[in-house]
Amino acid sequence: MDYLLGLMGGLGLFLYGMSLMGDGLQKAAGNKLKNIIGALTKNTFMGILVGTVVTMIIQSSSATTVMVVGFVNAGLMNLYQAVGIIFGANIGTTITGQMLALNISRYAPIAIFIGVLLFMLGKKKKIKSYAEIVLGLGILFFGMAAMGDAMRPLGESTVYANLMAKLTNPWLGLLVGIVMTTILQSSSAAQAIILALASQNIINMHIAFPILFGQNIGTTTTALISSIGASRTAKQAAFIHFIFNVFGSIVFLLFLKNPIEAYVVNTFSSATTQIAMAHTFFNVINVLWMMPFAKVLVKIAQKLIPESDNKEDKYAIHLDYRILTTPGLAIGTVMDELTRMNDLVLQNIEDSRNLLINKKIELMEVIYDREDLINSLQKEIIDYLVKVSTSGLSKEQHETVDDLFFIVNDIERAGDHVKNITQLSEERINMDIHFTGEGKKELNEMYDLTVKVFTLTMSAYRAMSEDMAYDIVEVEKKIDVCEKEFREKHFRRLMSNECEEEQGIIFLDTISNLERIGDHADNIAGYILKHFE
């Protein structure tokens, strides 16, 4: 019983250390991870490289996969590009094992001391982030040592020896690996237990290798379960990850297990190093032989998980609560949703123009449905931002989250003004009110400026571009000038009986709503410019 308590305590320390180290690395990286990924995933090889590096940083292949799904949903990359990152995520998870195999647990107290010292004396957020990295690393290795010490008595246990004898069956080992990782919800934690057993010579390479295969399959179950009820793309990405690991494990178990096992046993003396190297070889070779079949995997996923005809699926909300522990990625996902929300408002602006000026009555229901979606997105984004704001954020991330709370409301209010115009259009059609040629020309000019200014908003914020922000301010000034000028011209038309009073009310209310949409774009420009003060 004592060894079980020791194992639980050591595992708890290991998981906490890994989480703390990952948080520190993410804070040190800031919000740049998503920008790097978007820029470097032009081909499968670069995708693999990026997936490896990012997973090393965030210490979670599941979080990497979720982030990739967000990119695909935002249209920033296709599923084929995403496959490369999913491949790379598998390689990235082997780094933890390599670190643990170094057997530097005796230095863990030093790392903990340095980490605490940096955290207590460091005044800047950046220093505290580095402190979390060092402290997390120390706690991780301390937990690993605690697990090893707790398991030492197992080496003398007859019951345990009989159990290990049964695990010489590789297919049973595969099943054990799947169950272990599914229960622990962390392949790194499952691997740490195997390495702790190996460090006490309780388990050998022959038994450990199939368990590692099973762990690779088990790590995909989290993504598979969480993709239930998610978007089609999320399901496809999770399915590709699952198929990739299952095929790789079966091929290795049938054809490559013995030669790889013989090589690492003859090359490396330490059991922990043998297991870590075997895990790395397995994942690297698996990626290399599956690379040529990346497009085939995508086609299989698309065939088995086809696009739904359900309208709600197309506009499903993809904020994922699993990555709240990685604030930089969570913030990037909010940016994706805000960009999509902004695009929905833009579509409504254009459709309201067609409805108002050209009496395209079939667009009315489309606009109202889209407005309902915009309101739904606002609520989801705010709820998500509240969760993000309670995570461990850097100063820069805090400022970004504060901005996003305001931006989501500005975009939603712009959508409300488009809804107002839609209601005015409905009134115009029902009362058979006509605009003069000059009135239509002025409305189109106001619409052109409104579309231009709202097209710039999220692009400017995501790029944090001072120049684009000033462009928004200038266009918004033109909208204000036009609104005042067109209002005066309309009064002159009323005075000369060129138009009727009912027409005038609809015209004036429309340009007023368009001007207010411009005001909300100007607000977003203000959030950008304050960062340059």
LUMTOR-723560 format. One record per residue (C-alpha): residue in one letter; y, z, x. Coordinates in steps of 0.02 Angstrom, whole numbers, padded with zeros to 5 digits, always signed. Each point is the difference from the previous one (the first is absolute). Example, Ala and Ser with C-alpha at 12.3 -4.5 7.8 and 13.67 -1.06 7.14 Angstrom:
A-00225+00390+00615 S+00172-00033+00069 
//
This chain:
M+00000+00000+00000 D+00118+00041+00144 Y-00016-00174+00073 L+00043-00075-00171 L+00160+00103-00011 G+00042-00049+00179 L-00029-00183-00043 M+00113+00011-00153 G+00138+00085+00099 G-00012-00124+00143 L+00000-00148-00121 G+00152+00071-00089 L+00094+00015+00165 F-00054-00176+00049 L+00062-00077-00164 Y+00164+00097+00007 G+00029-00051+00181 M-00036-00182-00039 S+00119+00005-00149 L+00137+00087+00101 M-00016-00123+00144 G+00005-00148-00121 D+00156+00069-00087 G+00088+00021+00167 L-00043-00178+00053 Q+00062-00070-00165 K+00164+00096+00010 A+00026-00058+00179 A-00031-00179-00056 G+00122+00020-00145 N+00003-00139-00131 K-00039-00139+00123 L-00189-00013-00030 K+00012-00117-00149 N+00128-00112+00086 I-00115-00017+00151 I-00148-00044-00109 G+00095-00128-00102 A+00062-00087+00158 L-00162-00003+00099 T-00135-00047-00125 K+00021-00189+00013 N-00183-00026+00046 T-00164+00097-00008 F+00001+00050+00184 M+00175+00075-00010 G-00050+00084-00163 I-00148+00082+00088 L+00113+00060+00140 V+00129+00071-00121 G-00134+00081-00108 T-00073+00085+00154 V+00166+00068+00062 V+00062+00057-00171 T-00163+00091-00039 M+00009+00085+00171 I+00173+00062-00049 I-00030+00056-00178 Q-00180+00060+00031 S-00062-00074-00164 S-00080-00168-00033 S+00016+00032-00188 A+00189+00019+00013 T+00009-00161+00103 T-00099-00094-00134 V+00113+00068-00139 M+00155-00056+00095 V-00072-00174+00022 V-00032-00012-00188 G+00185+00041-00026 F+00048-00145+00114 V-00112-00120-00096 N+00069+00059-00167 A+00177-00024+00063 G-00041-00178+00055 L+00035+00040+00182 M-00174-00053+00055 N-00153-00079-00078 L-00172+00077-00015 Y-00063-00102+00148 Q+00132+00078+00114 A-00046+00171-00072 V-00181-00022+00055 G+00054+00004+00183 I+00083+00169-00022 I-00152+00068-00093 F-00108-00057+00146 G+00119+00083+00123 A+00001+00162-00100 N-00186+00019+00038 I+00032-00013+00187 G+00146+00121-00013 T-00112+00136-00073 T-00106+00000+00159 I+00145+00067+00104 T-00021+00176-00070 G-00182-00001+00057 Q+00049-00059+00173 M+00127+00141+00015 L-00128+00129-00056 A-00130-00067+00122 L+00117+00036+00147 N-00052+00183-00015 I+00170+00071+00041 S-00014+00147-00120 R+00038+00122+00140 Y+00177-00070+00003 A+00023+00028-00188 P+00088+00171+00020 I+00124-00079+00122 A+00039-00140-00125 I+00021+00129-00140 F+00117+00105+00108 I+00107-00152+00049 G+00004-00060-00181 V+00057+00168-00068 L+00129+00017+00139 L+00072-00173-00037 F+00003+00037-00186 M+00090+00167+00020 L+00126-00057+00131 G+00027-00179-00058 K+00158-00025-00103 K-00018-00185-00037 K-00121-00071-00129 K-00069-00119+00132 I-00048+00145+00115 K-00085+00089-00144 S-00098-00160-00037 Y-00062-00003+00180 A-00042+00185-00017 E-00109-00038-00151 I-00093-00135+00098 V-00040+00117+00146 L-00037+00150-00111 G-00110-00104-00115 L-00096-00067+00150 G-00029+00175+00065 I-00060+00067-00169 L-00112-00153-00021 F-00090+00033+00165 F-00005+00188-00034 G-00086-00035-00167 M-00121-00117+00088 A-00046+00136+00125 A-00021+00126-00141 M-00122-00116-00090 G-00099-00024+00161 D-00012+00187+00032 A-00050+00034-00181 M-00142-00126+00009 R-00075+00061+00164 P-00129+00113-00087 L-00067-00151-00095 G-00080-00061+00161 E-00125+00144-00010 S-00037-00022-00186 T-00174-00066-00046 V+00060-00051-00173 Y+00141-00102+00074 A-00119-00079+00127 N-00114-00058-00142 L+00150-00070-00094 M+00057-00098+00153 A-00176-00071+00018 K+00015-00076-00174 L+00166-00080+00047 T-00087-00110+00128 N-00019-00119-00148 P+00158-00108+00020 W+00015-00038-00186 L+00000+00186-00040 G+00133+00024+00134 L+00103-00137-00082 L-00010+00091-00167 V+00049+00166+00080 G+00154-00082+00077 I+00052-00073-00168 V-00020+00167-00090 M+00089+00099+00138 T+00154-00111+00000 T+00007-00015-00189 I-00001+00190-00017 L+00125+00032+00142 Q+00110-00150-00048 S+00032-00026+00186 S-00103-00102+00122 S+00090+00086+00145 A-00054+00171-00063 A-00180-00060-00025 Q+00000-00073+00175 A+00071+00163+00070 I-00150+00095-00070 I-00121-00122+00081 L+00092+00015+00166 A+00000+00190-00013 L-00189-00003-00024 A-00018-00120+00147 S+00107+00112+00111 Q-00133+00137-00022 N-00144-00124+00028 I-00057+00030-00178 I+00005-00183-00048 N-00033-00153+00108 M+00060-00179+00002 H-00155-00067-00089 I+00033+00110-00152 A+00191-00011+00004 F+00018-00190+00004 P-00064-00037-00178 I+00103+00146-00066 L+00155-00084+00074 F-00044-00159-00095 G-00011+00101-00160 Q+00168+00081+00036 N+00080-00171+00010 I-00067-00041-00173 G+00046+00172-00069 T+00181-00017+00051 T+00019-00149-00119 T-00050+00103-00153 T+00171+00084-00008 A+00088-00167-00014 L-00130-00065-00125 I+00019+00151-00114 S+00190-00001+00010 S+00006-00187-00040 I-00074+00033-00173 G+00139-00041-00122 A+00107-00071+00141 S+00062-00179+00020 R-00114-00147+00033 T+00062-00012+00179 A-00037+00184+00031 K-00177-00024-00064 Q-00024-00156+00108 A+00063+00088+00157 A-00113+00151-00031 F-00147-00116-00034 I+00029-00099+00162 H+00004+00163+00099 F-00164+00053-00083 I-00091-00167+00027 F+00061-00010+00180 N-00070+00171+00043 V-00163-00019-00098 F-00042-00169+00076 G+00044+00062+00174 S-00106+00157-00016 I-00153-00094-00064 V+00012-00135+00135 F+00017+00133+00136 L-00141+00105-00068 L-00118-00150-00009 F+00046-00097+00157 L+00122+00087+00119 K-00036+00187-00010 N-00132+00007+00137 P+00089-00105+00135 I+00168+00088-00027 E-00085+00170-00003 A-00094-00038+00161 Y+00160-00060+00085 V+00106+00154-00040 V-00141+00122+00043 N-00027-00083+00170 T+00186-00019+00036 F+00074+00167-00056 S-00074+00171+00039 S+00089+00108-00128 A-00072-00001-00177 T+00174+00010-00077 T+00061-00148+00104 Q-00155-00099-00049 I+00033+00028-00185 A+00187-00039+00014 M-00033-00159+00099 A-00138-00056-00120 H+00120+00025-00146 T+00133-00104+00089 F-00122-00138+00048 F-00064-00007-00178 N+00173-00022-00076 V+00065-00122+00131 I-00156-00110-00007 N+00001+00010-00190 V+00180-00064-00002 L-00036-00139+00125 W-00148-00073-00094 M+00084+00017-00171 M+00167-00078+00055 P-00055-00180-00032 F-00055+00050-00175 A+00166+00079-00052 K+00041-00140-00122 V-00176+00008-00071 L+00022+00187-00034 V+00164-00035-00090 K-00081-00135-00108 I-00147+00113-00044 A+00120+00140-00050 Q+00107-00119-00104 K-00155-00071-00084 L-00076+00169-00043 I+00166+00079-00048 P+00096-00140-00089 E+00179+00009-00061 S+00017+00082-00169 D+00089-00083-00145 N+00073+00168-00045 K+00189-00007+00020 E+00008+00182+00050 D-00117-00031+00147 K+00122-00127+00070 Y+00139+00127-00001 A-00102+00156+00037 I+00083+00142+00097 H-00074+00015+00175 L+00074+00164+00061 D-00148+00090+00078 Y-00002+00189+00009 R-00129-00001+00141 I+00132-00047+00128 L+00124+00137-00043 T-00062+00086+00159 T+00073-00148+00096 P+00182+00002-00057 G+00055-00154+00098 L-00131-00104-00091 A+00036+00081-00168 I+00185-00040+00018 G-00043-00179+00044 T-00105-00012-00159 V+00148+00060-00103 M+00105-00137+00082 D-00131-00127-00057 E+00009+00064-00179 L+00190+00002+00000 T+00003-00179+00065 R-00116-00052-00141 M+00104+00097-00126 N+00156-00086+00067 D-00086-00170-00019 L-00044+00041-00180 V+00183+00036-00037 L+00048-00165+00083 Q-00125-00093-00110 N+00074+00084-00153 I+00176-00047+00053 E-00049-00184+00014 D-00097+00005-00164 S+00144+00085-00090 R+00113-00143+00057 N-00119-00126-00078 L-00013+00104-00157 L+00187+00028-00019 I+00068-00171+00047 N-00145-00116-00044 K-00073+00103-00145 K-00176+00004+00076 I-00058+00125-00131 E-00179+00005+00067 L+00067+00095+00153 M+00056+00149-00104 E-00170+00084-00009 V-00032-00039+00185 I+00162+00088+00049 Y-00038+00153-00107 D-00178+00013+00069 R+00067-00012+00177 E+00131+00133-00037 D-00138+00118-00060 L-00089-00030+00165 I+00160+00034+00098 N+00019+00167-00090 S-00181+00042+00036 L+00023-00042+00184 Q+00154+00111+00008 K-00097+00150-00065 E-00149-00031+00115 I+00111-00023+00153 I+00101+00158-00034 D-00159+00103-00026 Y-00069-00071+00162 L+00162+00033+00096 V-00002+00181-00057 K-00173+00016+00080 V+00058-00089+00158 S+00151+00114+00015 T-00113+00152+00013 S-00095-00074+00148 G+00048+00035+00180 L+00141-00126+00022 S+00108-00040+00150 K+00190+00004-00021 E+00003-00190-00012 Q-00137+00002-00133 H+00093+00133-00101 E+00155-00110-00003 T-00103-00151-00053 V-00084+00095-00142 D+00169+00062-00061 D+00063-00181-00003 L-00154-00060-00094 F+00026+00128-00139 F+00172-00078-00030 I-00057-00180+00024 V-00139+00010-00130 N+00126+00061-00129 D+00126-00136+00045 I-00132-00136-00020 E-00058+00074-00167 R+00179+00011-00065 A+00027-00182+00048 G-00154-00039-00105 D+00077+00094-00146 H+00156-00109+00009 V-00110-00156-00008 K-00082+00075-00154 N+00174+00021-00076 I+00034-00185+00030 T-00167-00043-00081 Q+00051+00097-00156 L+00167-00093+00000 S-00095-00164+00014 E-00108+00048-00149 E+00158+00035-00099 R+00074-00168+00053 I-00155-00095-00055 N-00015+00093-00167 M+00184-00029-00041 D-00003-00180+00066 I+00150+00034+00113 H+00052-00139+00121 F+00088+00011+00169 T+00133-00123+00055 G-00036-00114+00148 E+00121+00100+00107 G-00081+00163-00056 K-00173-00062+00052 K+00068-00054+00169 E+00075+00172+00030 L-00160+00088-00052 N-00102-00108+00120 E+00121+00041+00141 M-00017+00187-00035 Y-00190-00018-00007 D-00004-00094+00166 L+00095+00139+00087 T-00106+00136-00081 V-00163-00084+00054 K+00070-00022+00175 V+00052+00181+00020 F-00161+00072-00072 T-00106-00114+00109 L+00077+00082+00153 T-00025+00183-00048 M-00177+00047+00053 S-00004-00127+00142 A+00157+00082+00070 Y-00069+00176-00017 R-00171-00040+00074 A+00085-00083+00148 M+00132+00138+00003 S+00122-00142+00032 E+00184+00043+00010 D+00049-00184-00012 M-00103-00028-00158 A+00073+00159-00076 Y+00176-00067+00028 D-00056-00166-00078 I-00049+00098-00156 V+00169+00087-00004 E+00091-00167+00014 V-00102-00083-00138 E+00026+00151-00112 K+00188-00014+00026 K-00010-00181-00058 I-00094+00057-00155 D+00139+00126-00038 V+00133-00135+00022 C-00095-00123-00110 E-00030+00130-00135 K+00187+00038-00010 E+00049-00184+00009 F-00126-00057-00131 R+00049+00143-00116 E+00182-00058+00006 K-00049-00182-00026 H-00105+00050-00149 F+00146+00093-00080 R+00105-00157+00019 R-00137-00101-00088 L-00001+00128-00140 M+00189-00011-00018 S-00009-00190-00011 N-00144+00007-00127 E-00120-00090+00118 C-00134+00130-00036 E-00040+00131-00131 E+00005+00189+00011 E-00191+00022-00013 Q-00023-00123+00144 G+00129+00097+00098 I-00088+00167-00018 I-00164-00071+00065 F+00087-00092+00143 L+00099+00152+00057 D-00147+00120-00013 T-00108-00121+00101 I+00120-00018+00146 S+00027+00189-00004 N-00188+00030+00017 L-00012-00128+00141 E+00143+00087+00090 R-00090+00167-00015 I-00157-00077+00075 G+00109-00048+00148 D+00060+00181+00010 H-00179+00062+00020 A-00029-00127+00140 D+00160+00065+00081 N-00070+00178-00011 I-00154-00055+00098 A+00113-00080+00131 G+00088+00168+00013 Y-00165+00089+00040 I-00021-00122+00145 L+00177+00011+00067 K+00000+00191+00006 H-00132-00013+00139 F+00128-00092+00107 E+00142+00124-00023 
//
